[in-house]
Amino acid sequence: MVSAIFMVIIVVSILLAFAIGANDETFASVVGVKRLSVRMAVIVGAIIALLGGVFLSKNVGETLRDDISELDMTSNLVLISIYVAMAISLVLASVFGLPISSTEAMVGSILGISIATGSKINWNWGGMGHVLATWFISPVLGFTISFTVMKLVNAILRRSVKSFRGTEKANTIFGVLLLAMVFMTGLSRAGNDINNAIAPIVWFFEQNPDRSWFYQKLPFILGGLGLGAGLIIIGWRVLKTLGNEVVELTPESAFVTEGVAAFIVFIAVYLGIPVSGTLTLVSSFVGAGVGMKKQINFSTLRMILLFVFLTPLISGLCAVGCYFALRGVVLT
């Protein structure tokens, strides 16, 4: 029989998936180049999120659960505190249209409670060292590769496109390729993010003898539906900010941005590394913008980067606050 506390965890997990969807900036590029309207982008994004959650959500959750801390992640009090803290951070940022990293929010929450409870944190390469290195390397790669590929694309276009009609044809081709890249990015991002939200439900379902495909995939389906709902209801704010206020995009630069981000994040998800998709995508935006010599809106960029770096701290403090506020309630 399913306990009442597990039902609470299910609800909190779905709410977290909703919050992650509300802060999903994957489709910002296609909104920026007017290939999809904001309304259509959030609908398509919701469908992609469900597919990515079902087929690509496994390895990352195991890394976060087992490697970075000895905190008892089976404790209901710990889980609810972490998830509530993440949801608060993501929803607040989304209301203001600012993209932040759900993976950073989770790691910050785990570290905050670990420090508050005296749980050992694994700072070596097999734990947090690996995660921190990835968070540093992924935006560097995003910027560098986007910049380089954008320069290469510009050089090819200058040599091969000699007329207005040719330019229009090239834009159409890049627009189609952009949509393909966005779909790939959406799938990989969903694989990374949804597992963060529904990991405790997955652990519970894995202990149940029912091994049918639908039963084992049900947590991911619930997570995908929650993420999609958040994207539709609130996520349009983040799409408008990143798609329109960081740098002016063209179809070719948007394609480069999404292609680079998709490649980096997809490889990270496949390897089970909790990469920051937000850092990767934002750095790819900037790299492509610099590569095509477009003006960067540093005011918006500074605000985004500020919240990216503050996310682990804010989430950690929220998690600690929730932990001690709920400690008097019997949740374990």
C-alpha positions as CSV (number, residue, x, y, z in Angstrom):
1,M,0.0,0.0,0.0
2,V,1.3,3.5,-0.9
3,S,1.9,5.6,2.2
4,A,0.7,9.1,2.6
5,I,4.2,10.5,2.8
6,F,5.1,8.8,-0.5
7,M,2.1,10.5,-2.1
8,V,3.5,13.8,-0.8
9,I,6.8,13.1,-2.4
10,I,5.1,12.3,-5.7
11,V,3.2,15.6,-5.6
12,V,6.4,17.6,-4.7
13,S,8.3,15.8,-7.4
14,I,5.7,16.7,-10.1
15,L,5.7,20.3,-8.8
16,L,9.5,20.3,-9.2
17,A,9.2,19.0,-12.7
18,F,6.7,21.9,-13.3
19,A,9.2,24.4,-11.9
20,I,11.9,23.0,-14.2
21,G,9.7,23.3,-17.2
22,A,8.8,26.9,-16.2
23,N,12.6,27.7,-16.4
24,D,13.3,25.7,-19.6
25,E,15.0,28.0,-22.2
26,T,15.6,25.3,-24.9
27,F,13.3,26.8,-27.5
28,A,14.5,30.4,-27.0
29,S,16.5,30.4,-30.3
30,V,13.6,29.5,-32.5
31,V,11.5,32.1,-30.8
32,G,14.3,34.7,-31.3
33,V,14.4,34.1,-35.1
34,K,10.6,33.9,-35.4
35,R,10.6,30.3,-36.6
36,L,8.0,29.4,-33.9
37,S,5.7,31.7,-31.9
38,V,6.1,31.6,-28.2
39,R,2.8,29.7,-27.9
40,M,3.7,27.0,-30.5
41,A,7.2,26.7,-29.0
42,V,5.9,25.9,-25.5
43,I,3.5,23.3,-26.9
44,V,6.1,21.6,-29.0
45,G,8.6,21.8,-26.1
46,A,6.1,20.1,-23.8
47,I,5.8,17.1,-26.3
48,I,9.6,16.9,-26.6
49,A,10.0,17.0,-22.8
50,L,7.7,14.0,-22.4
51,L,9.6,12.0,-25.1
52,G,13.0,12.9,-23.6
53,G,11.9,12.1,-20.1
54,V,10.7,8.7,-21.1
55,F,13.7,7.6,-23.2
56,L,16.8,9.5,-21.8
57,S,16.3,9.9,-18.1
58,K,18.4,7.5,-16.0
59,N,22.2,8.0,-15.5
60,V,22.3,11.6,-14.2
61,G,20.1,10.8,-11.2
62,E,22.4,8.0,-10.2
63,T,25.4,10.3,-10.3
64,L,23.7,12.9,-8.1
65,R,22.4,10.3,-5.7
66,D,25.6,8.3,-5.1
67,D,28.7,10.4,-5.8
68,I,28.6,14.0,-4.3
69,S,27.6,13.4,-0.7
70,E,27.0,10.8,1.9
71,L,23.7,12.6,2.8
72,D,20.9,10.1,3.4
73,M,18.9,10.7,0.2
74,T,16.3,8.1,1.3
75,S,15.2,10.4,4.1
76,N,11.8,11.9,3.3
77,L,12.7,15.0,5.2
78,V,15.8,15.5,3.1
79,L,14.1,14.8,-0.2
80,I,11.2,17.1,0.5
81,S,13.5,19.9,1.7
82,I,15.7,19.6,-1.5
83,Y,12.7,19.5,-3.8
84,V,10.9,22.4,-2.2
85,A,14.0,24.5,-2.3
86,M,14.6,23.7,-6.0
87,A,11.0,24.5,-6.9
88,I,11.2,27.9,-5.0
89,S,14.4,28.9,-6.8
90,L,13.2,27.9,-10.2
91,V,9.7,29.4,-10.0
92,L,11.0,32.7,-8.7
93,A,13.6,33.0,-11.4
94,S,11.0,32.0,-14.1
95,V,8.5,34.7,-12.9
96,F,11.2,37.3,-13.7
97,G,12.1,35.5,-17.0
98,L,15.6,34.5,-15.9
99,P,17.0,31.1,-16.9
100,I,18.8,29.2,-14.1
101,S,20.2,25.7,-13.8
102,S,18.0,23.0,-12.2
103,T,21.1,20.8,-11.8
104,E,22.9,23.5,-9.9
105,A,19.8,24.0,-7.8
106,M,19.8,20.4,-6.9
107,V,23.5,20.2,-6.1
108,G,23.3,23.4,-4.1
109,S,20.4,22.0,-2.1
110,I,22.2,18.7,-1.4
111,L,25.4,20.5,-0.4
112,G,23.5,22.9,1.9
113,I,21.8,20.2,3.9
114,S,25.0,18.1,3.9
115,I,26.9,21.0,5.5
116,A,24.1,21.7,8.0
117,T,23.8,18.1,9.1
118,G,27.5,17.3,9.0
119,S,27.2,14.8,6.2
120,K,30.5,14.1,4.4
121,I,30.8,15.7,1.0
122,N,32.9,14.0,-1.7
123,W,35.1,16.8,-3.1
124,N,37.4,14.6,-5.1
125,W,37.3,14.0,-8.8
126,G,34.8,11.1,-8.4
127,G,32.3,13.5,-6.8
128,M,32.0,17.3,-6.7
129,G,35.3,17.8,-8.4
130,H,33.9,16.1,-11.5
131,V,30.7,18.2,-11.3
132,L,32.4,21.5,-10.8
133,A,34.9,20.8,-13.6
134,T,32.0,20.0,-15.9
135,W,30.2,23.2,-15.0
136,F,33.3,25.2,-15.8
137,I,34.3,23.3,-19.0
138,S,30.8,23.2,-20.6
139,P,30.3,27.0,-21.0
140,V,33.9,27.4,-22.1
141,L,33.3,24.7,-24.8
142,G,29.9,26.3,-25.6
143,F,31.4,29.7,-26.3
144,T,34.6,28.5,-28.0
145,I,32.9,26.0,-30.3
146,S,30.0,28.3,-31.1
147,F,32.4,31.2,-31.9
148,T,34.5,29.0,-34.2
149,V,31.6,27.3,-36.0
150,M,29.9,30.7,-36.5
151,K,33.1,32.1,-38.1
152,L,33.3,29.0,-40.4
153,V,29.6,29.3,-41.4
154,N,30.0,33.0,-42.2
155,A,33.0,32.3,-44.3
156,I,31.2,29.6,-46.3
157,L,28.1,31.8,-46.8
158,R,30.2,34.7,-48.0
159,R,31.8,32.5,-50.7
160,S,28.7,30.6,-51.7
161,V,25.8,33.1,-51.4
162,K,26.0,35.9,-53.9
163,S,22.4,37.2,-54.1
164,F,19.3,38.1,-52.1
165,R,17.5,35.0,-53.3
166,G,20.5,32.9,-52.2
167,T,20.4,34.4,-48.8
168,E,16.7,33.7,-48.4
169,K,17.3,30.1,-49.5
170,A,20.1,29.7,-47.0
171,N,18.0,31.1,-44.2
172,T,15.2,28.6,-45.0
173,I,17.7,25.7,-44.9
174,F,19.2,26.9,-41.6
175,G,15.7,27.4,-40.2
176,V,14.8,23.7,-40.9
177,L,18.2,22.6,-39.5
178,L,17.6,24.8,-36.4
179,L,14.3,23.0,-35.7
180,A,16.0,19.7,-35.8
181,M,18.7,20.9,-33.5
182,V,16.2,22.3,-31.1
183,F,14.4,19.0,-30.9
184,M,17.7,17.2,-30.2
185,T,18.5,19.7,-27.5
186,G,15.0,19.4,-26.0
187,L,15.3,15.6,-25.8
188,S,18.7,15.7,-24.1
189,R,17.8,18.5,-21.7
190,A,14.6,16.6,-20.7
191,G,16.8,13.5,-20.0
192,N,19.0,15.6,-17.8
193,D,16.3,17.6,-15.9
194,I,13.4,15.4,-15.5
195,N,15.4,12.7,-13.7
196,N,16.5,15.4,-11.2
197,A,12.8,15.9,-10.3
198,I,11.5,12.3,-10.2
199,A,14.5,10.4,-8.9
200,P,13.0,9.4,-5.5
201,I,9.9,8.0,-7.3
202,V,12.1,6.0,-9.6
203,W,14.0,4.6,-6.7
204,F,10.7,3.5,-5.1
205,F,9.4,2.0,-8.3
206,E,12.6,0.0,-8.8
207,Q,12.0,-1.8,-5.6
208,N,8.6,-3.0,-6.7
209,P,8.5,-6.4,-8.3
210,D,6.3,-5.1,-11.2
211,R,8.8,-4.9,-14.0
212,S,6.4,-4.0,-16.9
213,W,7.7,-1.3,-19.2
214,F,4.8,1.1,-18.5
215,Y,5.2,0.7,-14.7
216,Q,8.9,1.4,-14.8
217,K,8.4,4.4,-17.1
218,L,5.5,5.9,-15.2
219,P,7.7,8.2,-13.1
220,F,9.3,9.6,-16.2
221,I,5.9,10.1,-17.9
222,L,4.7,12.0,-14.8
223,G,7.8,14.1,-14.8
224,G,7.5,14.9,-18.5
225,L,3.9,15.9,-18.1
226,G,4.8,18.2,-15.2
227,L,7.7,19.8,-17.1
228,G,5.5,20.4,-20.1
229,A,2.9,22.0,-18.0
230,G,5.4,24.4,-16.5
231,L,6.8,25.3,-19.9
232,I,3.3,26.1,-21.2
233,I,2.1,28.1,-18.1
234,I,5.2,30.1,-17.1
235,G,8.1,29.1,-19.3
236,W,7.2,31.6,-22.1
237,R,8.7,34.4,-20.0
238,V,12.2,32.8,-20.0
239,L,11.9,32.1,-23.8
240,K,11.2,35.8,-24.5
241,T,14.2,36.9,-22.3
242,L,16.8,34.6,-23.8
243,G,15.4,34.6,-27.3
244,N,15.0,38.4,-27.7
245,E,17.1,40.2,-25.1
246,V,20.7,38.7,-25.1
247,V,21.7,38.9,-28.7
248,E,20.0,39.4,-32.1
249,L,19.9,36.0,-33.8
250,T,19.8,35.0,-37.4
251,P,18.7,31.5,-38.6
252,E,22.3,30.5,-39.1
253,S,23.5,31.8,-35.7
254,A,20.6,30.2,-34.0
255,F,21.4,26.9,-35.7
256,V,25.0,27.1,-34.5
257,T,23.9,27.9,-31.0
258,E,21.5,25.0,-30.7
259,G,23.8,22.6,-32.5
260,V,26.7,23.2,-30.2
261,A,24.5,23.1,-27.1
262,A,22.8,19.9,-28.3
263,F,26.1,18.2,-28.9
264,I,27.6,19.1,-25.5
265,V,24.5,18.3,-23.4
266,F,23.7,15.1,-25.3
267,I,27.2,13.8,-24.6
268,A,27.0,14.8,-21.0
269,V,23.6,13.0,-20.5
270,Y,24.9,9.9,-22.2
271,L,27.9,9.8,-19.9
272,G,25.7,10.5,-16.8
273,I,27.3,13.8,-16.1
274,P,25.0,16.5,-14.5
275,V,26.0,19.3,-16.9
276,S,24.5,22.8,-16.6
277,G,22.4,23.1,-19.7
278,T,21.7,26.7,-19.0
279,L,25.4,27.6,-18.9
280,T,26.0,25.7,-22.1
281,L,23.2,27.3,-24.0
282,V,23.8,30.9,-22.8
283,S,27.5,30.6,-23.6
284,S,26.6,29.2,-27.0
285,F,24.3,32.2,-27.6
286,V,27.2,34.6,-26.7
287,G,29.8,32.7,-28.7
288,A,27.6,32.8,-31.9
289,G,26.8,36.4,-31.3
290,V,30.5,37.4,-31.0
291,G,31.3,35.2,-34.0
292,M,28.9,37.1,-36.2
293,K,29.9,40.5,-34.7
294,K,26.5,41.2,-33.2
295,Q,26.0,43.5,-30.2
296,I,25.6,41.6,-26.9
297,N,23.1,42.9,-24.3
298,F,25.5,42.8,-21.4
299,S,23.0,44.1,-19.0
300,T,20.7,41.1,-19.5
301,L,23.7,38.8,-19.7
302,R,25.1,40.0,-16.4
303,M,21.8,39.4,-14.7
304,I,21.5,35.9,-16.1
305,L,25.1,35.0,-15.1
306,L,24.6,36.5,-11.6
307,F,21.6,34.2,-11.0
308,V,23.5,31.2,-12.5
309,F,26.3,31.6,-9.9
310,L,23.9,32.4,-7.1
311,T,21.6,29.5,-7.8
312,P,23.5,26.9,-5.7
313,L,23.8,29.3,-2.7
314,I,20.1,30.3,-2.9
315,S,18.9,26.7,-3.2
316,G,21.2,25.6,-0.5
317,L,19.9,28.2,2.0
318,C,16.3,27.4,1.0
319,A,16.9,23.7,1.5
320,V,18.5,24.2,5.0
321,G,15.6,26.5,6.0
322,C,13.0,23.9,4.8
323,Y,14.9,21.1,6.5
324,F,14.9,22.7,10.0
325,A,11.4,24.1,9.6
326,L,10.0,20.6,8.8
327,R,12.3,18.7,11.2
328,G,9.6,18.7,13.9
329,V,7.2,16.9,11.6
330,V,7.5,13.1,11.4
331,L,8.6,12.6,7.8
332,T,11.0,9.7,8.0
